[in-house]
Amino acid sequence: MWTTHFFFSSRMKFMFGHHETIAKWINSFIFHFNLKLCGIIL
């Protein structure tokens, strides 16, 4: 369990860099998704 979590977190760090980068990527994705959703509704 712990080994899988460690492997997954190391993979995420390898793919996206730092945890702050992941947070910014997720925030920007949610922001653009909300913009598209509002555009569809409006």
Sequence and secondary structure as in RCSB ss.txt:
>XXXX:A:sequence
MWTTHFFFSSRMKFMFGHHETIAKWINSFIFHFNLKLCGIIL
>XXXX:A:secstr
 HHHHHHHHHHHHHHH SHHHHHHHHHHHHHHHHHHHHHHH 
